[in-house]
Amino acid sequence: AVVSTQSTGTLIAAMVFYIAMFATGIGTLAWTINAEIYPMWVRSYAISLSTLTNWTFNLFIAFTFLDLTTLLTKSGAFWFYAVVTTIGWIIFYFRLPETRGVPLEQVEQLFS
């Protein structure tokens, strides 16, 4: 298929817009939560473990994406990711405590 220069520019602009919005919004959420949620006595170990988990799942998605698109089609794969993300969002919405205004020393009390 022939792609026009105008549609190519539109696609590139849309990707840049998406990346800019993701990087200033939800993209930093995992790192922000990890910086605030752990008590001081376990913080370095917990952040290391959560970073390992994050990159392991990134690697898993990268390795399985092409097989998933073959199994579910391209749009089906993204719908699958959307459903998994929505389920995760719902779990975090109801289970993750608010840490705004809570000193780091008192974060552990939010989980007791």
N, C-alpha and C positions, 0 to 999 in steps of 0.2 A: 504494500500500500504506500502511496505517495503521501508524505506529510508536508503541508505547506509551512513556509517560514513563519507565518503569523501564528499558526497553531503550535508550532515548536516553541516560539517565544511565550505563548500563553501557558504552556505546560511548564516551562522553566520558571516562569514567574509564580505559578501556583505552588511548585515545589519549594521555592525559596520562601514564600509566604508561610507554607506549612511548617518548614523547619524553623523559621523565626518564631512562630507562635508556639511550637512544641518546646523549643529551647528556653523560652521565657515563661512557660506555663507548666504544664504537667510533666514535661521532661525532667525537671529538677525535683519533682515531688519525692521520688524515691530517695534521693540523696538528702533532702531536707528532713524527711521523716527519720532517716537513719541517724542524722546528726542530733536529733532532739529526743528520741524515744527511749534510748537505753540509759540505765543508771550508770553512774561513774565507774563502779567496780567492774563492770563487764563491757564497757563501751568499746574499747579497742578490739577485743575479740569478736564482739557482735557485729561491728561494722565490717570487719574483715570477712566474717562468715556471710553477711548479707551481700557484700560485693562479689564474693565467689559465687553465690547463688544467682545473682543478677547476670553475671557474665556466662555462667553455665547455661542458663535458660536462653540467653541471646545466641549462644553457640548452637544449642539444640534447635532453635527456630531456624537459624541459618542452614543447618544440615537437613532439616526435614521439609523446608518450604516447597522445594520443587516436587517432592513426592506428594505433599499435601495438595498442591495445585493439580497434579495428575489425578489424584483420588477424588477431589471435591470441585475441581475447576478453579480458575483464578478467583472469581468472585466468591465462590464457596469457601475458599481458604480465608479470604478476608472477613467473610461473615462469621466463620468459625472463630477467628481472632477477636472480632467484635463481641461475640457472645461471651467468650472467656474473659475479656476485659470488663464487660458489664457485670458479670458475676463477681469478679474481683473487686470492682468498685463498690458493689452493694455490700460485700463482706466488710471492706474497710470502712465504709460509711457507718455501719452499725457497731463495729468492734474497735475501731481505733479511737483512743481518747484524744480530746483536744489538749494541746500542750501550750497554747498561747498564754503567756503570763505566768507559767509554772516554772519555778527555778529548777535547774538541772538536778539539784539535790533531792527534789521532791517528786520527780518523775516516777520513781519506783512505786510510790504510794498509789499512783493511778491504776496500777495493775493488781493491787492487793484487795 
